[in-house]
């Protein structure tokens, strides 16, 4: 259980970091002539926000598994 918790935490950090950085790059990039930041914000929130939230959830799920393993003495 300890290994799975550590694996979940590592994957969660990786997914949240990469999707968060990708969203930040898209939002801070230059404006095009046809599209503004306000127009692209909902798209970035949906496409980049869902993987970010799942990565954060994986991190906290792995943290919970590690605490559970420590309490059981594994």
N, CA, C and O atoms as a DFTB+ gen file, in Angstrom:
296 C
 N C O
     1  1       0.828      -1.178       0.000
     2  2       0.000       0.000       0.000
     3  2       0.879       1.250       0.000
     4  3       0.507       2.271      -0.578
     5  1       2.040       1.173       0.645
     6  2       2.931       2.322       0.718
     7  2       3.456       2.690      -0.667
     8  3       3.506       3.869      -1.020
     9  1       3.845       1.692      -1.447
    10  2       4.355       1.953      -2.798
    11  2       3.291       2.591      -3.674
    12  3       3.580       3.527      -4.419
    13  1       2.061       2.095      -3.593
    14  2       0.978       2.640      -4.403
    15  2       0.679       4.087      -4.013
    16  3       0.386       4.914      -4.877
    17  1       0.750       4.393      -2.729
    18  2       0.553       5.768      -2.266
    19  2       1.639       6.701      -2.789
    20  3       1.356       7.819      -3.221
    21  1       2.888       6.229      -2.747
    22  2       3.988       7.035      -3.268
    23  2       3.865       7.229      -4.770
    24  3       4.146       8.311      -5.285
    25  1       3.446       6.188      -5.469
    26  2       3.245       6.272      -6.915
    27  2       2.134       7.262      -7.255
    28  3       2.281       8.069      -8.173
    29  1       1.036       7.204      -6.529
    30  2      -0.057       8.147      -6.754
    31  2       0.392       9.586      -6.507
    32  3       0.052      10.484      -7.276
    33  1       1.145       9.802      -5.448
    34  2       1.624      11.149      -5.158
    35  2       2.543      11.659      -6.267
    36  3       2.418      12.805      -6.696
    37  1       3.454      10.824      -6.726
    38  2       4.388      11.240      -7.776
    39  2       3.655      11.547      -9.081
    40  3       3.927      12.560      -9.726
    41  1       2.738      10.683      -9.463
    42  2       1.980      10.925     -10.690
    43  2       1.080      12.144     -10.564
    44  3       0.919      12.900     -11.522
    45  1       0.497      12.340      -9.396
    46  2      -0.345      13.505      -9.169
    47  2       0.437      14.802      -9.279
    48  3      -0.034      15.766      -9.883
    49  1       1.630      14.828      -8.698
    50  2       2.480      16.026      -8.799
    51  2       2.851      16.276     -10.255
    52  3       2.814      17.415     -10.719
    53  1       3.203      15.228     -10.969
    54  2       3.600      15.366     -12.369
    55  2       2.447      15.888     -13.231
    56  3       2.633      16.811     -14.024
    57  1       1.280      15.309     -13.080
    58  2       0.129      15.718     -13.881
    59  2      -0.296      17.144     -13.550
    60  3      -0.544      17.943     -14.454
    61  1      -0.381      17.467     -12.267
    62  2      -0.805      18.813     -11.866
    63  2       0.205      19.866     -12.327
    64  3      -0.185      20.938     -12.789
    65  1       1.481      19.569     -12.206
    66  2       2.502      20.532     -12.611
    67  2       2.488      20.769     -14.115
    68  3       2.502      21.913     -14.569
    69  1       2.460      19.699     -14.875
    70  2       2.505      19.857     -16.329
    71  2       1.254      20.527     -16.880
    72  3       1.352      21.385     -17.757
    73  1       0.092      20.154     -16.388
    74  2      -1.124      20.786     -16.899
    75  2      -1.235      22.230     -16.429
    76  3      -1.733      23.083     -17.163
    77  1      -0.781      22.511     -15.221
    78  2      -0.786      23.888     -14.732
    79  2       0.170      24.772     -15.511
    80  3      -0.166      25.908     -15.845
    81  1       1.363      24.259     -15.805
    82  2       2.320      25.029     -16.593
    83  2       1.821      25.260     -18.011
    84  3       1.989      26.347     -18.564
    85  1       1.213      24.248     -18.595
    86  2       0.676      24.382     -19.946
    87  2      -0.429      25.440     -19.976
    88  3      -0.473      26.264     -20.890
    89  1      -1.303      25.421     -19.002
    90  2      -2.369      26.422     -18.935
    91  2      -1.795      27.819     -18.738
    92  3      -2.279      28.777     -19.339
    93  1      -0.776      27.943     -17.910
    94  2      -0.159      29.248     -17.670
    95  2       0.517      29.784     -18.928
    96  3       0.451      30.980     -19.214
    97  1       1.157      28.907     -19.669
    98  2       1.806      29.331     -20.914
    99  2       0.771      29.812     -21.923
   100  3       0.983      30.822     -22.594
   101  1      -0.325      29.112     -22.031
   102  2      -1.374      29.513     -22.973
   103  2      -1.988      30.842     -22.555
   104  3      -2.253      31.691     -23.406
   105  1      -2.215      31.033     -21.268
   106  2      -2.841      32.272     -20.796
   107  2      -1.905      33.472     -20.830
   108  3      -2.370      34.604     -20.965
   109  1      -0.599      33.256     -20.712
   110  2       0.332      34.373     -20.707
   111  2       0.974      34.616     -22.061
   112  3       1.768      35.545     -22.209
   113  1       0.648      33.802     -23.043
   114  2       1.194      33.991     -24.377
   115  2       0.613      35.231     -25.045
   116  3      -0.298      35.864     -24.512
   117  1       1.138      35.568     -26.198
   118  2       0.648      36.766     -26.888
   119  2      -0.775      36.580     -27.410
   120  3      -1.184      35.478     -27.775
   121  1      -1.517      37.685     -27.434
   122  2      -2.867      37.666     -27.997
   123  2      -2.780      37.609     -29.512
   124  3      -1.937      38.261     -30.129
   125  1      -3.663      36.821     -30.096
   126  2      -3.764      36.804     -31.538
   127  2      -4.744      37.871     -32.012
   128  3      -5.460      38.453     -31.197
   129  1      -4.788      38.131     -33.293
   130  2      -5.705      39.158     -33.784
   131  2      -7.177      38.744     -33.676
   132  3      -8.052      39.608     -33.614
   133  1      -7.457      37.456     -33.653
   134  2      -8.841      36.991     -33.627
   135  2      -9.345      36.628     -32.239
   136  3     -10.555      36.541     -32.030
   137  1      -8.445      36.415     -31.288
   138  2      -8.873      35.871     -29.999
   139  2      -8.206      36.635     -28.847
   140  3      -7.043      37.029     -28.939
   141  1      -8.950      36.831     -27.783
   142  2      -8.413      37.531     -26.615
   143  2      -8.291      36.562     -25.445
   144  3      -8.752      35.423     -25.522
   145  1      -7.675      37.015     -24.373
   146  2      -7.507      36.169     -23.180
   147  2      -8.855      35.813     -22.554
   148  3      -9.048      34.691     -22.085
   149  1      -9.779      36.762     -22.550
   150  2     -11.093      36.503     -21.953
   151  2     -11.861      35.446     -22.735
   152  3     -12.644      34.692     -22.157
   153  1     -11.644      35.389     -24.034
   154  2     -12.353      34.411     -24.850
   155  2     -11.787      33.003     -24.677
   156  3     -12.518      32.021     -24.804
   157  1     -10.501      32.900     -24.391
   158  2      -9.869      31.583     -24.287
   159  2      -9.884      31.036     -22.864
   160  3      -9.636      29.847     -22.664
   161  1     -10.169      31.876     -21.871
   162  2     -10.138      31.456     -20.474
   163  2     -11.061      30.271     -20.163
   164  3     -10.613      29.345     -19.487
   165  1     -12.322      30.244     -20.616
   166  2     -13.158      29.059     -20.320
   167  2     -12.613      27.773     -20.935
   168  3     -12.715      26.700     -20.339
   169  1     -12.039      27.886     -22.119
   170  2     -11.470      26.704     -22.772
   171  2     -10.270      26.179     -21.991
   172  3     -10.127      24.971     -21.802
   173  1      -9.415      27.081     -21.541
   174  2      -8.250      26.672     -20.749
   175  2      -8.692      26.096     -19.405
   176  3      -8.098      25.136     -18.916
   177  1      -9.724      26.673     -18.814
   178  2     -10.206      26.179     -17.518
   179  2     -10.749      24.761     -17.634
   180  3     -10.560      23.952     -16.726
   181  1     -11.415      24.453     -18.728
   182  2     -11.967      23.108     -18.904
   183  2     -10.874      22.117     -19.304
   184  3     -10.726      21.069     -18.675
   185  1     -10.117      22.439     -20.337
   186  2      -9.129      21.492     -20.860
   187  2      -7.923      21.363     -19.933
   188  3      -7.400      20.261     -19.770
   189  1      -7.473      22.447     -19.327
   190  2      -6.322      22.381     -18.428
   191  2      -6.701      22.191     -16.977
   192  3      -5.911      21.661     -16.195
   193  1      -7.900      22.615     -16.602
   194  2      -8.305      22.541     -15.205
   195  2      -8.669      21.147     -14.744
   196  3      -8.386      20.774     -13.606
   197  1      -9.290      20.378     -15.611
   198  2      -9.676      19.014     -15.220
   199  2      -8.472      18.111     -14.958
   200  3      -8.469      17.401     -13.953
   201  1      -7.449      18.105     -15.817
   202  2      -6.265      17.310     -15.462
   203  2      -5.548      17.835     -14.214
   204  3      -5.002      17.055     -13.435
   205  1      -5.551      19.157     -14.028
   206  2      -4.923      19.725     -12.837
   207  2      -5.636      19.235     -11.583
   208  3      -4.991      18.811     -10.625
   209  1      -6.959      19.293     -11.586
   210  2      -7.715      18.833     -10.415
   211  2      -7.562      17.332     -10.189
   212  3      -7.506      16.884      -9.044
   213  1      -7.495      16.557     -11.257
   214  2      -7.294      15.113     -11.069
   215  2      -5.896      14.832     -10.518
   216  3      -5.728      13.913      -9.716
   217  1      -4.890      15.608     -10.931
   218  2      -3.543      15.448     -10.376
   219  2      -3.487      15.799      -8.900
   220  3      -2.838      15.109      -8.114
   221  1      -4.172      16.877      -8.526
   222  2      -4.232      17.254      -7.111
   223  2      -4.958      16.174      -6.307
   224  3      -4.547      15.837      -5.197
   225  1      -6.037      15.638      -6.873
   226  2      -6.766      14.558      -6.206
   227  2      -5.919      13.307      -6.044
   228  3      -5.983      12.642      -5.010
   229  1      -5.122      12.982      -7.062
   230  2      -4.231      11.824      -6.958
   231  2      -3.183      12.048      -5.871
   232  3      -2.857      11.128      -5.121
   233  1      -2.659      13.263      -5.787
   234  2      -1.670      13.566      -4.754
   235  2      -2.257      13.369      -3.357
   236  3      -1.649      12.711      -2.513
   237  1      -3.432      13.936      -3.117
   238  2      -4.026      13.808      -1.788
   239  2      -4.499      12.383      -1.509
   240  3      -4.484      11.948      -0.358
   241  1      -4.917      11.650      -2.541
   242  2      -5.261      10.240      -2.355
   243  2      -4.046       9.414      -1.971
   244  3      -4.133       8.549      -1.100
   245  1      -2.911       9.674      -2.616
   246  2      -1.674       8.981      -2.267
   247  2      -1.191       9.341      -0.875
   248  3      -0.668       8.492      -0.152
   249  1      -1.364      10.591      -0.505
   250  2      -0.999      11.027       0.854
   251  2      -1.848      10.320       1.898
   252  3      -1.352       9.923       2.952
   253  1      -3.124      10.169       1.597
   254  2      -4.013       9.462       2.521
   255  2      -3.598       7.994       2.649
   256  3      -3.608       7.441       3.749
   257  1      -3.231       7.360       1.523
   258  2      -2.778       5.969       1.584
   259  2      -1.492       5.826       2.396
   260  3      -1.335       4.861       3.144
   261  1      -0.571       6.782       2.254
   262  2       0.660       6.714       3.043
   263  2       0.384       6.847       4.535
   264  3       0.977       6.135       5.346
   265  1      -0.513       7.755       4.895
   266  2      -0.860       7.896       6.310
   267  2      -1.530       6.636       6.842
   268  3      -1.273       6.221       7.972
   269  1      -2.382       6.033       6.032
   270  2      -3.047       4.799       6.433
   271  2      -2.033       3.676       6.621
   272  3      -2.143       2.889       7.561
   273  1      -1.041       3.597       5.725
   274  2      -0.009       2.560       5.855
   275  2       0.836       2.778       7.108
   276  3       1.222       1.815       7.771
   277  1       1.124       4.034       7.432
   278  2       1.905       4.313       8.644
   279  2       1.136       3.941       9.898
   280  3       1.718       3.424      10.852
   281  1      -0.166       4.199       9.909
   282  2      -0.967       3.855      11.072
   283  2      -1.046       2.347      11.274
   284  3      -1.083       1.868      12.407
   285  1      -1.071       1.613      10.190
   286  2      -1.121       0.141      10.286
   287  2       0.246      -0.469      10.526
   288  3       0.345      -1.653      10.848
   289  1       1.306       0.319      10.376
   290  2       2.643      -0.182      10.615
   291  2       3.234      -0.935       9.453
   292  3       4.098      -1.789       9.652
   293  1       2.802      -0.649       8.255
   294  2       3.326      -1.353       7.073
   295  2       4.599      -0.724       6.583
   296  3       5.177      -1.186       5.599
